[in-house]
Amino acid sequence: MSVKTNIKDFYGRVIGTVVEESNGDKTIKDFYGRPLGYYKKGRNVTTDFYGRVVASGDQLTMLLNSGK
């Protein structure tokens, strides 16, 4: 079962969503539902949409503003 958590900006507007699977893996999606990146708990790395490692540990929220 997956758990969805909304991420909001300073004004309370939803800017993204983190979906956590039961195995601990996570996916971050933008406001439109497009996946931006993934966190793989087994490897303890955060990857972008293309599968490139961008950080060690769970750093998904940094991908929300990376395209701006």
N, CA, C and O atoms as a Tinker XYZ file with bonds, in Angstrom:
   272  protein
     1  N      0.846000   -1.176000    0.000000    73     2
     2  CA     0.000000    0.000000    0.000000    64     1     3
     3  C      0.890000    1.237000    0.000000    63     2     4     5
     4  O      1.882000    1.298000    0.726000    81     3
     5  N      0.535000    2.200000   -0.802000    73     3     6
     6  CA     1.346000    3.404000   -0.887000    64     5     7
     7  C      0.704000    4.548000   -0.093000    63     6     8     9
     8  O     -0.514000    4.615000    0.079000    81     7
     9  N      1.573000    5.440000    0.381000    73     7    10
    10  CA     1.139000    6.593000    1.160000    64     9    11
    11  C      1.518000    7.846000    0.388000    63    10    12    13
    12  O      2.676000    8.008000    0.006000    81    11
    13  N      0.549000    8.742000    0.152000    73    11    14
    14  CA     0.801000    9.979000   -0.573000    64    13    15
    15  C      0.867000   11.144000    0.415000    63    14    16    17
    16  O      0.018000   11.280000    1.296000    81    15
    17  N      1.894000   11.979000    0.249000    73    15    18
    18  CA     2.065000   13.165000    1.086000    64    17    19
    19  C      2.209000   14.380000    0.182000    63    18    20    21
    20  O      3.107000   14.422000   -0.659000    81    19
    21  N      1.336000   15.369000    0.344000    73    19    22
    22  CA     1.430000   16.594000   -0.443000    64    21    23
    23  C      2.517000   17.498000    0.111000    63    22    24    25
    24  O      2.719000   17.577000    1.323000    81    23
    25  N      3.216000   18.182000   -0.793000    73    23    26
    26  CA     4.218000   19.171000   -0.419000    64    25    27
    27  C      3.656000   20.527000   -0.816000    63    26    28    29
    28  O      3.238000   20.734000   -1.955000    81    27
    29  N      3.653000   21.443000    0.139000    73    27    30
    30  CA     3.049000   22.757000   -0.099000    64    29    31
    31  C      4.093000   23.859000   -0.010000    63    30    32    33
    32  O      5.105000   23.721000    0.679000    81    31
    33  N      3.833000   24.954000   -0.716000    73    31    34
    34  CA     4.714000   26.111000   -0.637000    64    33    35
    35  C      4.314000   27.000000    0.546000    63    34    36    37
    36  O      3.440000   26.642000    1.335000    81    35
    37  N      4.949000   28.133000    0.653000    73    35    38
    38  CA     4.726000   29.068000    1.750000    64    37    39
    39  C      3.266000   29.511000    1.840000    63    38    40    41
    40  O      2.765000   29.789000    2.929000    81    39
    41  N      2.585000   29.577000    0.696000    73    39    42
    42  CA     1.204000   30.062000    0.647000    64    41    43
    43  C      0.175000   28.950000    0.809000    63    42    44    45
    44  O     -1.026000   29.214000    0.746000    81    43
    45  N      0.619000   27.711000    1.015000    73    43    46
    46  CA    -0.291000   26.595000    1.209000    64    45    47
    47  C     -0.743000   25.914000   -0.064000    63    46    48    49
    48  O     -1.625000   25.055000   -0.029000    81    47
    49  N     -0.149000   26.286000   -1.195000    73    47    50
    50  CA    -0.499000   25.657000   -2.467000    64    49    51
    51  C      0.294000   24.370000   -2.637000    63    50    52    53
    52  O      1.484000   24.326000   -2.325000    81    51
    53  N     -0.353000   23.331000   -3.126000    73    51    54
    54  CA     0.328000   22.058000   -3.363000    64    53    55
    55  C      1.256000   22.223000   -4.564000    63    54    56    57
    56  O      0.818000   22.617000   -5.645000    81    55
    57  N      2.537000   21.922000   -4.371000    73    55    58
    58  CA     3.507000   22.035000   -5.468000    64    57    59
    59  C      4.050000   20.669000   -5.881000    63    58    60    61
    60  O      4.739000   20.555000   -6.895000    81    59
    61  N      3.744000   19.643000   -5.106000    73    59    62
    62  CA     4.212000   18.311000   -5.442000    64    61    63
    63  C      3.654000   17.271000   -4.495000    63    62    64    65
    64  O      2.971000   17.590000   -3.522000    81    63
    65  N      3.961000   16.014000   -4.800000    73    63    66
    66  CA     3.489000   14.898000   -4.002000    64    65    67
    67  C      4.595000   13.852000   -3.892000    63    66    68    69
    68  O      5.278000   13.555000   -4.871000    81    67
    69  N      4.764000   13.301000   -2.701000    73    67    70
    70  CA     5.680000   12.186000   -2.499000    64    69    71
    71  C      4.834000   10.942000   -2.253000    63    70    72    73
    72  O      3.963000   10.925000   -1.384000    81    71
    73  N      5.108000    9.905000   -3.034000    73    71    74
    74  CA     4.405000    8.632000   -2.901000    64    73    75
    75  C      5.392000    7.624000   -2.336000    63    74    76    77
    76  O      6.412000    7.329000   -2.960000    81    75
    77  N      5.086000    7.089000   -1.143000    73    75    78
    78  CA     5.968000    6.113000   -0.501000    64    77    79
    79  C      5.347000    4.734000   -0.574000    63    78    80    81
    80  O      4.204000    4.530000   -0.165000    81    79
    81  N      6.110000    3.789000   -1.099000    73    79    82
    82  CA     5.662000    2.404000   -1.201000    64    81    83
    83  C      5.922000    1.681000    0.118000    63    82    84    85
    84  O      6.636000    2.192000    0.980000    81    83
    85  N      5.345000    0.502000    0.272000    73    83    86
    86  CA     5.485000   -0.248000    1.516000    64    85    87
    87  C      6.920000   -0.716000    1.768000    63    86    88    89
    88  O      7.285000   -0.976000    2.914000    81    87
    89  N      7.738000   -0.828000    0.719000    73    87    90
    90  CA     9.125000   -1.256000    0.891000    64    89    91
    91  C     10.074000   -0.100000    1.211000    63    90    92    93
    92  O     11.271000   -0.324000    1.391000    81    91
    93  N      9.560000    1.132000    1.285000    73    91    94
    94  CA    10.364000    2.290000    1.634000    64    93    95
    95  C     10.803000    3.124000    0.448000    63    94    96    97
    96  O     11.312000    4.229000    0.633000    81    95
    97  N     10.618000    2.621000   -0.780000    73    95    98
    98  CA    10.952000    3.402000   -1.967000    64    97    99
    99  C      9.963000    4.550000   -2.109000    63    98   100   101
   100  O      8.795000    4.430000   -1.738000    81    99
   101  N     10.452000    5.678000   -2.658000    73    99   102
   102  CA     9.607000    6.865000   -2.804000    64   101   103
   103  C      9.723000    7.434000   -4.207000    63   102   104   105
   104  O     10.748000    7.282000   -4.871000    81   103
   105  N      8.660000    8.092000   -4.648000    73   103   106
   106  CA     8.627000    8.809000   -5.918000    64   105   107
   107  C      8.109000   10.203000   -5.642000    63   106   108   109
   108  O      7.141000   10.379000   -4.902000    81   107
   109  N      8.761000   11.209000   -6.246000    73   107   110
   110  CA     8.247000   12.571000   -6.112000    64   109   111
   111  C      7.663000   12.995000   -7.451000    63   110   112   113
   112  O      8.252000   12.763000   -8.507000    81   111
   113  N      6.487000   13.622000   -7.386000    73   111   114
   114  CA     5.795000   14.075000   -8.588000    64   113   115
   115  C      5.524000   15.566000   -8.463000    63   114   116   117
   116  O      5.309000   16.081000   -7.365000    81   115
   117  N      5.536000   16.254000   -9.600000    73   115   118
   118  CA     5.250000   17.684000   -9.574000    64   117   119
   119  C      3.744000   17.919000   -9.476000    63   118   120   121
   120  O      2.969000   16.973000   -9.336000    81   119
   121  N      3.340000   19.174000   -9.550000    73   119   122
   122  CA     1.936000   19.566000   -9.424000    64   121   123
   123  C      1.046000   18.858000  -10.441000    63   122   124   125
   124  O     -0.117000   18.567000  -10.160000    81   123
   125  N      1.594000   18.582000  -11.620000    73   123   126
   126  CA     0.829000   17.969000  -12.701000    64   125   127
   127  C      0.858000   16.445000  -12.675000    63   126   128   129
   128  O      0.260000   15.804000  -13.539000    81   127
   129  N      1.543000   15.860000  -11.699000    73   127   130
   130  CA     1.600000   14.410000  -11.583000    64   129   131
   131  C      2.731000   13.753000  -12.348000    63   130   132   133
   132  O      2.787000   12.527000  -12.441000    81   131
   133  N      3.646000   14.565000  -12.906000    73   131   134
   134  CA     4.781000   14.017000  -13.645000    64   133   135
   135  C      5.890000   13.626000  -12.666000    63   134   136   137
   136  O      6.249000   14.422000  -11.799000    81   135
   137  N      6.437000   12.414000  -12.791000    73   135   138
   138  CA     7.514000   12.005000  -11.869000    64   137   139
   139  C      8.786000   12.817000  -12.105000    63   138   140   141
   140  O      9.201000   13.025000  -13.245000    81   139
   141  N      9.395000   13.270000  -11.013000    73   139   142
   142  CA    10.635000   14.039000  -11.085000    64   141   143
   143  C     11.843000   13.236000  -10.645000    63   142   144   145
   144  O     12.954000   13.473000  -11.118000    81   143
   145  N     11.633000   12.282000   -9.736000    73   143   146
   146  CA    12.751000   11.497000   -9.239000    64   145   147
   147  C     12.299000   10.390000   -8.316000    63   146   148   149
   148  O     11.118000   10.241000   -8.005000    81   147
   149  N     13.289000    9.616000   -7.886000    73   147   150
   150  CA    13.004000    8.426000   -7.085000    64   149   151
   151  C     14.026000    8.281000   -5.965000    63   150   152   153
   152  O     15.183000    8.675000   -6.110000    81   151
   153  N     13.588000    7.715000   -4.855000    73   151   154
   154  CA    14.483000    7.337000   -3.764000    64   153   155
   155  C     14.377000    5.830000   -3.599000    63   154   156   157
   156  O     13.291000    5.296000   -3.371000    81   155
   157  N     15.503000    5.153000   -3.714000    73   155   158
   158  CA    15.548000    3.703000   -3.548000    64   157   159
   159  C     16.158000    3.399000   -2.185000    63   158   160   161
   160  O     17.347000    3.625000   -1.965000    81   159
   161  N     15.350000    2.892000   -1.289000    73   159   162
   162  CA    15.796000    2.650000    0.086000    64   161   163
   163  C     16.924000    1.622000    0.143000    63   162   164   165
   164  O     17.852000    1.774000    0.937000    81   163
   165  N     16.858000    0.588000   -0.677000    73   163   166
   166  CA    17.878000   -0.451000   -0.662000    64   165   167
   167  C     19.263000    0.058000   -1.016000    63   166   168   169
   168  O     20.262000   -0.420000   -0.477000    81   167
   169  N     19.327000    1.031000   -1.927000    73   167   170
   170  CA    20.608000    1.629000   -2.332000    64   169   171
   171  C     20.920000    2.906000   -1.565000    63   170   172   173
   172  O     22.061000    3.367000   -1.574000    81   171
   173  N     19.914000    3.488000   -0.898000    73   171   174
   174  CA    20.030000    4.746000   -0.157000    64   173   175
   175  C     20.524000    5.884000   -1.045000    63   174   176   177
   176  O     21.404000    6.651000   -0.656000    81   175
   177  N     19.942000    5.983000   -2.253000    73   175   178
   178  CA    20.293000    7.058000   -3.174000    64   177   179
   179  C     19.029000    7.679000   -3.754000    63   178   180   181
   180  O     17.986000    7.032000   -3.849000    81   179
   181  N     19.144000    8.943000   -4.138000    73   179   182
   182  CA    18.083000    9.660000   -4.830000    64   181   183
   183  C     18.510000    9.799000   -6.285000    63   182   184   185
   184  O     19.632000   10.214000   -6.571000    81   183
   185  N     17.606000    9.447000   -7.209000    73   183   186
   186  CA    17.899000    9.572000   -8.631000    64   185   187
   187  C     16.881000   10.511000   -9.265000    63   186   188   189
   188  O     15.762000   10.656000   -8.773000    81   187
   189  N     17.283000   11.146000  -10.366000    73   187   190
   190  CA    16.354000   12.008000  -11.086000    64   189   191
   191  C     15.484000   11.159000  -12.006000    63   190   192   193
   192  O     15.564000    9.931000  -11.981000    81   191
   193  N     14.665000   11.802000  -12.807000    73   191   194
   194  CA    13.741000   11.119000  -13.703000    64   193   195
   195  C     14.465000   10.180000  -14.666000    63   194   196   197
   196  O     13.925000    9.143000  -15.051000    81   195
   197  N     15.686000   10.543000  -15.051000    73   195   198
   198  CA    16.444000    9.762000  -16.022000    64   197   199
   199  C     17.263000    8.640000  -15.384000    63   198   200   201
   200  O     17.941000    7.895000  -16.093000    81   199
   201  N     17.210000    8.509000  -14.062000    73   199   202
   202  CA    17.942000    7.448000  -13.381000    64   201   203
   203  C     19.345000    7.824000  -12.951000    63   202   204   205
   204  O     20.092000    6.969000  -12.476000    81   203
   205  N     19.721000    9.093000  -13.108000    73   203   206
   206  CA    21.052000    9.552000  -12.689000    64   205   207
   207  C     21.053000    9.809000  -11.190000    63   206   208   209
   208  O     20.141000   10.448000  -10.666000    81   207
   209  N     22.073000    9.313000  -10.501000    73   207   210
   210  CA    22.182000    9.538000   -9.059000    64   209   211
   211  C     22.497000   11.013000   -8.823000    63   210   212   213
   212  O     23.459000   11.551000   -9.370000    81   211
   213  N     21.662000   11.663000   -7.992000    73   211   214
   214  CA    21.858000   13.082000   -7.712000    64   213   215
   215  C     22.220000   13.346000   -6.255000    63   214   216   217
   216  O     22.688000   14.436000   -5.925000    81   215
   217  N     22.009000   12.357000   -5.372000    73   215   218
   218  CA    22.327000   12.564000   -3.956000    64   217   219
   219  C     22.353000   11.228000   -3.227000    63   218   220   221
   220  O     21.770000   10.234000   -3.662000    81   219
   221  N     23.044000   11.250000   -2.117000    73   219   222
   222  CA    23.043000   10.107000   -1.216000    64   221   223
   223  C     21.955000   10.353000   -0.174000    63   222   224   225
   224  O     21.834000   11.461000    0.350000    81   223
   225  N     21.172000    9.333000    0.126000    73   223   226
   226  CA    20.083000    9.492000    1.083000    64   225   227
   227  C     18.822000    9.982000    0.400000    63   226   228   229
   228  O     18.756000   10.062000   -0.827000    81   227
   229  N     17.828000   10.305000    1.199000    73   227   230
   230  CA    16.529000   10.760000    0.695000    64   229   231
   231  C     16.545000   12.278000    0.531000    63   230   232   233
   232  O     16.364000   13.011000    1.503000    81   231
   233  N     16.759000   12.746000   -0.685000    73   231   234
   234  CA    16.822000   14.186000   -0.988000    64   233   235
   235  C     15.811000   14.544000   -2.081000    63   234   236   237
   236  O     16.096000   15.389000   -2.930000    81   235
   237  N     14.647000   13.917000   -2.069000    73   235   238
   238  CA    13.672000   14.103000   -3.147000    64   237   239
   239  C     13.178000   15.532000   -3.294000    63   238   240   241
   240  O     12.986000   16.000000   -4.416000    81   239
   241  N     12.970000   16.229000   -2.196000    73   239   242
   242  CA    12.360000   17.561000   -2.292000    64   241   243
   243  C     13.240000   18.550000   -3.047000    63   242   244   245
   244  O     12.735000   19.547000   -3.562000    81   243
   245  N     14.531000   18.300000   -3.123000    73   243   246
   246  CA    15.401000   19.216000   -3.854000    64   245   247
   247  C     15.111000   19.172000   -5.358000    63   246   248   249
   248  O     15.488000   20.090000   -6.085000    81   247
   249  N     14.448000   18.116000   -5.827000    73   247   250
   250  CA    14.136000   17.995000   -7.250000    64   249   251
   251  C     12.930000   18.841000   -7.668000    63   250   252   253
   252  O     12.708000   19.035000   -8.863000    81   251
   253  N     12.161000   19.340000   -6.726000    73   251   254
   254  CA    10.973000   20.137000   -7.068000    64   253   255
   255  C     11.317000   21.422000   -7.791000    63   254   256   257
   256  O     10.618000   21.793000   -8.734000    81   255
   257  N     12.360000   22.108000   -7.386000    73   255   258
   258  CA    12.705000   23.389000   -7.995000    64   257   259
   259  C     13.924000   23.323000   -8.907000    63   258   260   261
   260  O     14.437000   24.360000   -9.327000    81   259
   261  N     14.393000   22.114000   -9.217000    73   259   262
   262  CA    15.615000   21.985000  -10.012000    64   261   263
   263  C     15.450000   22.418000  -11.447000    63   262   264   265
   264  O     16.440000   22.758000  -12.094000    81   263
   265  N     14.238000   22.419000  -11.974000    73   263   266
   266  CA    14.008000   22.798000  -13.375000    64   265   267
   267  C     13.788000   24.276000  -13.578000    63   266   268   269
   268  O     13.524000   24.696000  -14.704000    81   267
   269  N     13.885000   25.090000  -12.535000    73   267   270
   270  CA    13.579000   26.511000  -12.649000    64   269   271
   271  C     14.811000   27.358000  -12.593000    63   270   272
   272  O     14.723000   28.583000  -12.676000    81   271
